[in-house]
Structure formats: structure tokens, C-alpha cells
């Protein structure tokens, strides 16, 4: 009964968020509004943050941010739990993500990702990865932030997988810092497995299931960055970044 009630009031809320809020974000991406500033940030970046925060609120997530994302060129590396991870980070900071090409075909999320500076990568395609790395390096050298999930895929929510070292090459070559980001759902991360994709669960079933979930807390931790030259080689950077994420996930 409680789940049915949540669907009854969240579905109209979701539709209003899409039909009223989304056009405003899209207009802000067009001239002349795309050149407008709100404080020190472009109007479109501010609206993307507000829209992402609103979408998470529709799903009952009360987001708390700890720490701050670095400005300018920085490689943000986060644990990967759900499609919501992108919205979690976007609710705090406008950044171009690296995401698997399949996301481009997902309803709503894929369409938004394509307009949110996402770099799509075809997994298992060496040529695609080379192009992605080149684009990441170019953006970082232009002092534009890039975010990536170095585990390479979502998991069941119970663990943080190994961070693939190769993805850190672009930060080393561009001479920019790496900032680990830890994403937790529920008190002390107890809802990680709830938010994560279930076995053989696709995007649409997961989306609909989460729309009916109880309200819960969610956290995004922007952790101590790793400065350029602080460590020797991309593998050490990957290991330290993962260590900091794991420690934040385990914190009370």
C-alpha cells in the first residue's frame, strides 16, 4: 500500500519535473542564454545542478554533500552503484562524464547524458577507448572537469571493485589532480544493494522500482585530491584513489 501511494504522488511530480523543468535547462544551453553567468558559473550549469537535485528528490533521495569538488581541470573518480550516480554528482557540480555507450540508448537518462557533455565509450573496443582518452585529455588541458567510474561497471552494491589504472593516464599527461568521490545510499551506505541493479534487471525496471522506494538519505563525498606528481605512475594513483573511496564508504 505504501509503495502504491508513493507511485501515486511521485509519478505526477516526475512528469512535471520533466515537462516543466527540463525545457528550462535545454533553453539555457542555447544562445544567448548559454553565455549568461550566475555568480561565477554559467546559467546552464546552475540549472543542470538544480534539475539533477530535483530529480533525485522525486525519487525520495535527500542528498548531502561532504567536501567540495575542485574547480577547473580535475579528474573525478567515483564508485559506481547506479545510473543515479551521475545525477548525484551533477547535483553538486557540472562535469562531463565518461559512460558506456549503452547509456545513450536509455530512455531519458541517455538523452540527458548526451546533452550533459558525456563522452560515450564502447566497452571492449580499443579504438573507442583511444578516442575517449584523447577527448578526456583535451578537456582536462582546457581546464574542464571530467568524471569517470574507474571500476568500469556497476556492481551489486556490496563492494568497490578494482580501479582500472589506464583511465588515470589522461590526468597524469594533462598534469591535473585526481579527486576521489564516494557515493553512498542510505544511512552508512546500507541501501547500496537496493539502489544497485538487481540480477538481470534492466534500466526501465530499475527506474520504476526505485520510483516506489521509501525516502532515504544519500551522500556524495568529495575526498582529498591527489595532486599532480604526488605519486609515481597511474597504478599508484588508482590504488590510493580506491583506498580513499573505500575508507569513506566504511566511515560511520
Steps between C-alpha positions, in 0.01 A plus 500: 500500500780743590676432169178562307454831680854604412435423133179704510667821611847456349388422146326839447798665673738326259294603197491862617875493557552373145245711318558828685853488636678329213408757231653774718828308517499445125430868431795595719724293271403712197617848403478760638428345840796261488731798545322629809676474835351449845772606737815326378321219314313478170122505529471160330731340758294640785177374345645152438595484867154607613326265256712202605438574867128522426496166320667332796243659728221353286647159575502576871875558535605767748851579377775618729836612360819475704806684378512700180591418141816665375450776243652494154677203347465197726434131450220391735498124562203342679370162605218380274172377646217619277393724213418745779872554565522745211211702639658491846817667376316732260288623790821648645724569201462521122750259350540295183472127569651201329225238466437178314343544157190301602390788723442714191205274417338510843171693521539851642837438671679432172347804335600720792849352515562580135416865570699507822846479341520120540778314318364162390726194489435171324625240749742248354583727207866608515452766236207647692704510820781680322260767379350534847844544657591767243177690570551474877856633473386788277229607745731479800762713324224753432438505878164326460410233758445138400342225711539125456407177677834314499340170606373487143152378591238498772508223759253358750567779748685286754853583389722749322677324216857562386570833331640450150828692488496585129220752541729711721750551217323810373532674839871418516561627146290815550663573837172540688389370842291189555215534750339181635125512555304258722127454441286342772128424506319460830637547850868397490444356155251235609287547188778448245364161395144639487593776257733281293370302205362163601602182323390529135316823583496751214488876517122545468409242771763652730371852432141399579599303810702788644214744434297307757774462763474668841671835549859465617818691551776506236851638527764612254846542653755713315820364651856623536647542151820344374722777368695474173837338566400387851538134402706313244287355224135447428474169689595660832252779436225247426575302816504807725180637345322170559636481856355841582162408353491172696589681823223756445250221427588332830489816712225541759 
